[in-house]
């Protein structure tokens, strides 16, 4: 029987958690979150510069390529606090793009681009297509060699996070009949190649990307022999960091609900004194503690073959369920106001829906876990 109960918390994680908590609380109050919903880019450029100066973009990039040389476990507390305070920005997208290069790039590509990402260049991944399949090897977009030695791309990608501000997009394609990854310079795209999409989580930004007619140098093809392994790595990294972000969101929405339960008076009594409200919020908190344990356990053993995948899928499934439940209760307990746009609880419910749609929801991960555990 595999030991899935290991939980570690490093000194580096503790330091990053302390700094991230203070920074996100100061830079992302809820009023600012709502202001940025109306902003075209969806994030504050000055806050992004401060994040770069803190060195967070280089946390999980090897030292040889300009990073700090730490592990993804050290990215988790940063993502957790970003989720807690709904801090907007392309940190998640850029971190995933960096991991795609770490896992699947050639040596030249890593030496060229990874230092730029550590210094604040924005990048993203284009993996989702019309099928919405969470199996990242199910790809319809193609890359075909031209007579001039370039690669001609075709197809459409959807839900490309932060594409409008990214200088580099790493897209999945079929090349010679097999899954592959290619780097696309934002400057090589036609003005109408990107179309802003309306998504449920209004604190985030995503675009549809049309690849038809785009030509890139053959050198922009990531190592074909490592493409499938890189896609598998990206999939797990995305779920680990999403689980951390949802865990932070759960803490925040529970605090938001408790504040209301302890101040709202109905029929002469605080509504938090009623068992019908008291018991569900306790259930939400217990589930939150379970989720946080799952997230940090997954972070601790992420690099261990087999166990890391199991722990990560468990964390994502638990985080999805927990944030959805806590946000639903927050909306319900706020009564008629809870169903309005002015109630902050809806922001967390939207976040839960968004992450459930990306890289697998709870039910899908549980199905995968059944195959891994039984």
DAQUI-V822926 format. One record per residue. N is the residue number from 1. RES is the residue in one letter. SS is DSSP state (alpha for helix, beta for strand, coil for the rest). PHI is phi in radians with two decimals (none if undefined). PSI is psi in degrees with one decimal (NA if undefined). Layout:
# DAQUI-V822926
N,RES,SS,PHI,PSI / N,RES,SS,PHI,PSI
This chain:
# DAQUI-V822926
1,X,coil,none,127.6 / 2,X,coil,-1.25,142.7 / 3,X,coil,-1.51,107.0 / 4,X,coil,-1.85,7.7 / 5,X,coil,-1.71,8.8 / 6,X,coil,-1.30,138.5 / 7,X,coil,-2.42,124.4 / 8,X,coil,-2.22,151.0 / 9,X,coil,-2.52,110.3 / 10,X,coil,-1.46,164.9 / 11,X,alpha,-1.08,-38.5 / 12,X,alpha,-1.10,-40.8 / 13,X,alpha,-1.08,-41.7 / 14,X,alpha,-1.10,-41.8 / 15,X,alpha,-1.14,-44.7 / 16,X,alpha,-1.15,-37.1 / 17,X,alpha,-1.09,-43.1 / 18,X,alpha,-1.11,-47.0 / 19,X,alpha,-1.17,-44.4 / 20,X,alpha,-1.12,-37.7 / 21,X,alpha,-1.08,-48.8 / 22,X,alpha,-1.13,-44.9 / 23,X,alpha,-1.13,-49.1 / 24,X,alpha,-1.17,-37.5 / 25,X,alpha,-1.11,-38.7 / 26,X,alpha,-1.34,-40.2 / 27,X,alpha,-1.58,-12.2 / 28,X,coil,-2.36,58.0 / 29,X,coil,-1.15,157.9 / 30,X,alpha,-1.07,-30.9 / 31,X,alpha,-1.12,-38.9 / 32,X,alpha,-1.23,-36.5 / 33,X,alpha,-1.00,-44.8 / 34,X,alpha,-1.21,-35.1 / 35,X,alpha,-1.08,-41.8 / 36,X,alpha,-1.24,-17.8 / 37,X,alpha,-1.05,-32.3 / 38,X,coil,-1.52,-7.4 / 39,X,coil,-1.41,141.0 / 40,X,coil,-1.08,-43.5 / 41,X,coil,-1.41,-22.9 / 42,X,coil,1.45,2.2 / 43,X,coil,-2.58,166.2 / 44,X,coil,-1.64,117.8 / 45,X,alpha,-1.10,-33.8 / 46,X,alpha,-1.20,-39.8 / 47,X,alpha,-1.11,-39.3 / 48,X,alpha,-1.07,-42.5 / 49,X,alpha,-1.08,-37.3 / 50,X,alpha,-1.19,-37.7 / 51,X,alpha,-1.08,-42.7 / 52,X,alpha,-1.06,-45.1 / 53,X,alpha,-1.11,-30.8 / 54,X,alpha,-1.24,-14.5 / 55,X,coil,1.46,12.8 / 56,X,alpha,-1.17,-28.5 / 57,X,alpha,-1.17,-24.6 / 58,X,alpha,-1.74,7.1 / 59,X,coil,-0.92,-52.3 / 60,X,coil,-1.77,15.6 / 61,X,coil,-1.63,131.2 / 62,X,coil,-0.99,150.0 / 63,X,alpha,-1.03,-33.8 / 64,X,alpha,-1.06,-20.4 / 65,X,alpha,-2.00,23.5 / 66,X,coil,1.60,7.7 / 67,X,coil,-1.74,-172.7 / 68,X,coil,-1.50,-17.0 / 69,X,coil,1.31,19.4 / 70,X,coil,-1.53,-171.8 / 71,X,coil,-1.86,172.9 / 72,X,coil,-1.12,-23.2 / 73,X,alpha,-1.01,-31.0 / 74,X,alpha,-1.42,-14.3 / 75,X,alpha,-1.40,-27.5 / 76,X,alpha,-1.00,-49.3 / 77,X,alpha,-1.11,-30.0 / 78,X,alpha,-1.17,-47.4 / 79,X,alpha,-1.11,-36.6 / 80,X,alpha,-1.04,-46.0 / 81,X,alpha,-1.29,-31.9 / 82,X,alpha,-1.08,-40.1 / 83,X,alpha,-1.20,-35.4 / 84,X,alpha,-1.11,-39.0 / 85,X,coil,-1.86,11.7 / 86,X,coil,0.90,38.1 / 87,X,coil,-1.19,121.0 / 88,X,coil,-1.55,150.0 / 89,X,coil,2.67,170.4 / 90,X,coil,-1.57,26.7 / 91,X,alpha,-1.09,-48.2 / 92,X,alpha,-1.06,-47.7 / 93,X,alpha,-1.08,-45.2 / 94,X,alpha,-1.20,-37.7 / 95,X,alpha,-1.11,-41.8 / 96,X,alpha,-1.13,-41.3 / 97,X,alpha,-1.10,-40.6 / 98,X,alpha,-1.09,-40.1 / 99,X,alpha,-1.19,-31.3 / 100,X,alpha,-1.08,-40.7 / 101,X,alpha,-1.22,-43.3 / 102,X,alpha,-1.01,-43.1 / 103,X,alpha,-1.47,-28.3 / 104,X,alpha,-2.31,-0.5 / 105,X,coil,-1.43,158.5 / 106,X,coil,-1.34,167.6 / 107,X,alpha,-1.07,-41.7 / 108,X,alpha,-1.10,-42.0 / 109,X,alpha,-1.13,-42.0 / 110,X,alpha,-1.15,-41.9 / 111,X,alpha,-1.22,-26.8 / 112,X,alpha,-1.45,-47.3 / 113,X,alpha,-1.69,-36.3 / 114,X,alpha,-1.05,-42.3 / 115,X,alpha,-1.06,-34.7 / 116,X,alpha,-1.14,-40.6 / 117,X,alpha,-1.17,-39.4 / 118,X,alpha,-1.11,-27.0 / 119,X,coil,-1.60,2.8 / 120,X,coil,2.00,-0.2 / 121,X,coil,-1.10,140.8 / 122,X,coil,-1.68,134.3 / 123,X,beta,-2.42,164.7 / 124,X,beta,-2.66,174.0 / 125,X,beta,-1.99,144.0 / 126,X,beta,-2.10,95.3 / 127,X,coil,-2.11,-24.6 / 128,X,beta,-1.51,140.1 / 129,X,coil,-2.24,-175.4 / 130,X,coil,-1.04,-29.6 / 131,X,coil,-1.17,-25.8 / 132,X,coil,1.17,17.7 / 133,X,coil,-1.21,131.3 / 134,X,coil,-1.42,-5.6 / 135,X,coil,-1.39,107.2 / 136,X,coil,-1.23,-8.8 / 137,X,coil,-1.56,-4.4 / 138,X,coil,-1.52,93.5 / 139,X,coil,-2.16,136.0 / 140,X,coil,-1.84,-29.8 / 141,X,coil,-1.12,148.9 / 142,X,beta,-2.26,158.8 / 143,X,beta,-2.29,119.3 / 144,X,beta,-2.09,135.0 / 145,X,beta,-1.19,137.5 / 146,X,coil,-1.76,168.6 / 147,X,coil,-1.09,-27.6 / 148,X,coil,-1.48,1.9 / 149,X,coil,1.58,5.1 / 150,X,beta,-1.59,-178.5 / 151,X,beta,-2.04,127.1 / 152,X,beta,-1.78,125.7 / 153,X,beta,-1.71,155.2 / 154,X,beta,-2.64,147.6 / 155,X,coil,2.07,-178.9 / 156,X,beta,-2.32,133.5 / 157,X,beta,-1.88,147.1 / 158,X,beta,-2.13,160.3 / 159,X,beta,0.93,47.6 / 160,X,beta,-1.50,103.0 / 161,X,beta,-1.14,135.2 / 162,X,coil,1.00,25.8 / 163,X,alpha,-1.11,-33.0 / 164,X,alpha,-1.17,-23.1 / 165,X,alpha,-1.96,1.5 / 166,X,coil,-1.46,137.8 / 167,X,coil,-1.51,-22.3 / 168,X,beta,-2.36,134.8 / 169,X,beta,-2.10,126.7 / 170,X,beta,-1.80,117.1 / 171,X,beta,-2.01,147.9 / 172,X,beta,-1.58,137.1 / 173,X,beta,-2.51,167.2 / 174,X,beta,-1.66,123.7 / 175,X,beta,-2.22,121.4 / 176,X,coil,0.98,35.0 / 177,X,coil,1.39,4.6 / 178,X,beta,-2.20,153.5 / 179,X,beta,-1.04,140.8 / 180,X,beta,-2.62,166.2 / 181,X,beta,-2.16,138.4 / 182,X,beta,-2.27,148.5 / 183,X,beta,-1.68,132.4 / 184,X,beta,-2.10,123.1 / 185,X,beta,-1.31,128.7 / 186,X,alpha,-0.94,-33.7 / 187,X,alpha,-1.20,-17.9 / 188,X,alpha,-1.48,-4.9 / 189,X,coil,-1.54,144.5 / 190,X,coil,-1.19,154.7 / 191,X,coil,-0.97,-31.1 / 192,X,coil,-1.71,13.1 / 193,X,coil,-1.25,-26.4 / 194,X,beta,-1.89,133.5 / 195,X,beta,-2.25,121.4 / 196,X,beta,-1.05,130.8 / 197,X,coil,-1.78,148.7 / 198,X,coil,-1.57,117.8 / 199,X,coil,-2.11,162.3 / 200,X,coil,-1.17,-36.4 / 201,X,coil,-1.58,101.2 / 202,X,coil,-1.31,-6.6 / 203,X,coil,-1.46,-5.5 / 204,X,coil,-2.03,166.0 / 205,X,coil,-2.24,140.1 / 206,X,beta,-2.57,153.0 / 207,X,beta,-2.33,153.8 / 208,X,beta,-1.51,137.2 / 209,X,beta,-2.09,117.7 / 210,X,beta,-1.63,120.6 / 211,X,coil,-1.68,-3.7 / 212,X,coil,-1.02,124.8 / 213,X,coil,1.47,-4.5 / 214,X,coil,-1.32,130.4 / 215,X,beta,-2.03,135.6 / 216,X,beta,-2.29,155.4 / 217,X,beta,-1.10,147.9 / 218,X,alpha,-1.05,-25.4 / 219,X,alpha,-1.18,-12.8 / 220,X,alpha,-1.47,0.3 / 221,X,beta,-1.42,121.9 / 222,X,coil,-1.18,165.2 / 223,X,coil,-0.92,109.5 / 224,X,alpha,-1.07,-31.0 / 225,X,alpha,-1.23,-15.4 / 226,X,alpha,-1.99,7.3 / 227,X,alpha,-1.10,-48.0 / 228,X,alpha,-1.18,-37.7 / 229,X,alpha,-1.14,-37.9 / 230,X,alpha,-1.14,-41.4 / 231,X,alpha,-1.11,-40.1 / 232,X,alpha,-1.13,-40.3 / 233,X,alpha,-1.13,-46.1 / 234,X,alpha,-1.00,-44.1 / 235,X,alpha,-1.01,-46.1 / 236,X,alpha,-1.26,-39.8 / 237,X,alpha,-1.06,-45.5 / 238,X,alpha,-1.03,-41.2 / 239,X,alpha,-1.26,-37.4 / 240,X,alpha,-1.09,-48.6 / 241,X,alpha,-1.23,-34.4 / 242,X,alpha,-1.14,-39.8 / 243,X,alpha,-1.09,-39.5 / 244,X,alpha,-1.13,-42.5 / 245,X,alpha,-1.12,-41.3 / 246,X,alpha,-1.19,-34.1 / 247,X,alpha,-1.07,-45.7 / 248,X,alpha,-1.10,-40.0 / 249,X,alpha,-1.09,-36.8 / 250,X,alpha,-1.12,-44.7 / 251,X,alpha,-0.99,-43.6 / 252,X,alpha,-1.18,-44.4 / 253,X,alpha,-1.23,-29.6 / 254,X,alpha,-1.17,-45.2 / 255,X,alpha,-1.04,-41.9 / 256,X,alpha,-1.06,-41.8 / 257,X,alpha,-1.24,-41.3 / 258,X,alpha,-1.08,-40.2 / 259,X,alpha,-1.00,-39.5 / 260,X,alpha,-1.25,-42.3 / 261,X,alpha,-1.12,-27.8 / 262,X,coil,-1.61,-2.1 / 263,X,coil,-2.16,-25.2 / 264,X,coil,-1.39,124.2 / 265,X,beta,-1.88,131.4 / 266,X,beta,-2.43,131.5 / 267,X,coil,0.98,35.2 / 268,X,coil,1.38,6.0 / 269,X,beta,-2.32,150.4 / 270,X,beta,-1.09,132.2 / 271,X,alpha,-1.15,-21.8 / 272,X,alpha,-1.19,-10.4 / 273,X,alpha,-1.46,-11.5 / 274,X,coil,-1.44,133.1 / 275,X,alpha,-1.08,-31.9 / 276,X,alpha,-1.11,-21.8 / 277,X,alpha,-1.82,-32.4 / 278,X,alpha,-1.18,-45.1 / 279,X,alpha,-1.16,-45.3 / 280,X,alpha,-1.10,-35.3 / 281,X,alpha,-1.25,-31.0 / 282,X,alpha,-1.16,-42.7 / 283,X,alpha,-1.03,-41.2 / 284,X,alpha,-1.10,-40.8 / 285,X,alpha,-1.20,-42.9 / 286,X,alpha,-1.04,-43.5 / 287,X,alpha,-1.12,-36.5 / 288,X,alpha,-1.08,-45.5 / 289,X,alpha,-1.09,-38.6 / 290,X,alpha,-1.11,-42.3 / 291,X,alpha,-1.08,-45.6 / 292,X,alpha,-1.09,-38.2 / 293,X,alpha,-1.12,-42.5 / 294,X,alpha,-1.07,-44.3 / 295,X,alpha,-1.10,-47.6 / 296,X,alpha,-1.31,-27.2 / 297,X,alpha,-1.15,-44.1 / 298,X,alpha,-1.11,-39.3 / 299,X,alpha,-1.10,-39.8 / 300,X,alpha,-1.16,-39.3 / 301,X,coil,-1.95,19.5 / 302,X,coil,-0.97,-39.1 / 303,X,coil,-1.46,-2.8 / 304,X,coil,-1.47,123.7 / 305,X,coil,-1.02,134.1 / 306,X,coil,1.44,-63.8 / 307,X,alpha,-1.12,-39.8 / 308,X,alpha,-1.06,-42.2 / 309,X,alpha,-1.14,-44.5 / 310,X,alpha,-1.05,-47.8 / 311,X,alpha,-1.12,-37.7 / 312,X,alpha,-1.18,-43.4 / 313,X,alpha,-1.14,-37.7 / 314,X,alpha,-1.10,-42.0 / 315,X,alpha,-1.12,-43.7 / 316,X,alpha,-1.15,-43.4 / 317,X,alpha,-1.10,-42.9 / 318,X,alpha,-1.18,-42.8 / 319,X,alpha,-1.13,-39.7 / 320,X,alpha,-1.05,-50.0 / 321,X,alpha,-1.12,-42.2 / 322,X,alpha,-1.20,-48.5 / 323,X,alpha,-1.13,-38.8 / 324,X,alpha,-1.06,-45.3 / 325,X,alpha,-1.14,-47.4 / 326,X,alpha,-1.12,-41.1 / 327,X,alpha,-1.22,-38.0 / 328,X,alpha,-1.07,-42.8 / 329,X,alpha,-1.16,-36.9 / 330,X,alpha,-1.08,-43.8 / 331,X,alpha,-1.11,-45.5 / 332,X,alpha,-1.12,-44.7 / 333,X,alpha,-1.24,-23.1 / 334,X,coil,-1.42,3.5 / 335,X,alpha,1.09,-141.4 / 336,X,alpha,-1.05,-35.8 / 337,X,alpha,-1.14,-31.4 / 338,X,alpha,-1.09,-23.6 / 339,X,coil,-1.66,10.0 / 340,X,coil,-1.74,164.0 / 341,X,coil,-1.21,-23.2 / 342,X,coil,-1.31,-17.0 / 343,X,coil,-1.40,124.6 / 344,X,coil,-1.17,-17.5 / 345,X,alpha,-1.01,-33.4 / 346,X,alpha,-1.14,-25.8 / 347,X,alpha,-1.13,-39.0 / 348,X,alpha,-1.32,-33.6 / 349,X,alpha,-1.16,-38.8 / 350,X,alpha,-1.12,-39.2 / 351,X,alpha,-1.08,-41.5 / 352,X,alpha,-1.09,-43.4 / 353,X,alpha,-1.11,-42.7 / 354,X,alpha,-1.05,-50.1 / 355,X,alpha,-1.20,-29.3 / 356,X,alpha,-1.14,-30.4 / 357,X,alpha,-1.41,-14.1 / 358,X,coil,-1.85,119.7 / 359,X,coil,1.15,19.8 / 360,X,coil,1.92,130.8 / 361,X,coil,-1.58,-178.0 / 362,X,alpha,-1.05,-45.0 / 363,X,alpha,-1.09,-41.1 / 364,X,alpha,-1.14,-42.6 / 365,X,alpha,-1.20,-34.7 / 366,X,alpha,-1.14,-36.8 / 367,X,alpha,-1.11,-42.0 / 368,X,alpha,-1.13,-38.8 / 369,X,alpha,-1.12,-34.4 / 370,X,alpha,-1.06,-39.8 / 371,X,alpha,-1.22,-33.4 / 372,X,alpha,-1.39,-32.7 / 373,X,alpha,-1.67,-25.9 / 374,X,coil,-1.76,NA
